[in-house]
C-alpha cells in the first residue's frame, strides 16, 4: 500500500477542498441539511412565532397575567422541549451524515443520500456525547481563563470525524483528535476565525436588510399606527433557520476537510486509504 508523501498543513488547500466538496455535492448536502436541521428548525420557529403572536395580542388586551400563563402553558413548554430534542438529534445526525459525504467525496467516491442518512443516525448518539463532553469541558475552561476552553476546543475539534471515519469510540476519539491536531492548532484556529467572521458578517447584513426593508415598507405598523414586530420576527425566524441549515452543513464539511488534510500532512494517508474505511 503506497503512502502519500507527508506535506505541510495548508489553509488554502483546506478551503479549496471544502468549496470543491460543497460544489460537487450541493444537492446532497442541502437535502440532508434541510431534512435534519431545516425541518425541525422550521417547526420550532413556527411554534415561537405563534407564541409571539399570542403574546402581542394578550399584551394588547391589557392582561399581562394571561400572557404569562400562555407563555408557560403545557403545550408551549411541550413544543419547546420537543423542538429542542429534535434539534439536538438532527444536528448530531447531520454532522455524521455530512462528514461521511465529505470524506467519501475527498476520497474519490460519491456517497448516496441513503448512505449518508444511515451513517448520520448510526453515529448521532456518540457524536452527541462527544459534543456534550466538549461543550462542558470547554465551558469550565472558559470560566477559568478563556484560553483553556479555546485550547480544549481546538484539541478536540477532530473528534467527530475520527469517530465517523475510524470508529474509535467516544473517549478514544477525543484522544485521537488531540493527536491529530497537535502542532496544527494555530492553523485550525485561523480557519475557525475566518468561518465565524464570514458567518457574522452575513448574519449582520441580513438582519440589517430585514429591518430596513420592513421599516420602509410599513409592514411593521398596526392599524392603530403602532409598531408591530411580529412580521419582522417571522421573517427573521425563517432567515435564521435558513442560515442555520447553511452553517451546520458547512461546519461539518469543513471539519471533514481539515481531518482529511491532517491525515495527509501528519500520517501521509491518501485518498485510497481513507476511501477503504467505507467499503
Secondary structure as UniProt FT lines:
FT   HELIX           11..24
FT   HELIX           26..33
FT   HELIX           34..38
FT   HELIX           39..60
FT   TURN            61..62
FT   HELIX           64..71
FT   HELIX           74..106
FT   TURN            107..108
FT   HELIX           113..145
FT   HELIX           147..155
FT   TURN            156..158
FT   HELIX           159..166
FT   HELIX           170..181
FT   TURN            182..183
FT   HELIX           185..217
FT   TURN            218..220
FT   TURN            223..224
FT   HELIX           230..267
FT   HELIX           271..276
FT   TURN            277..278
//
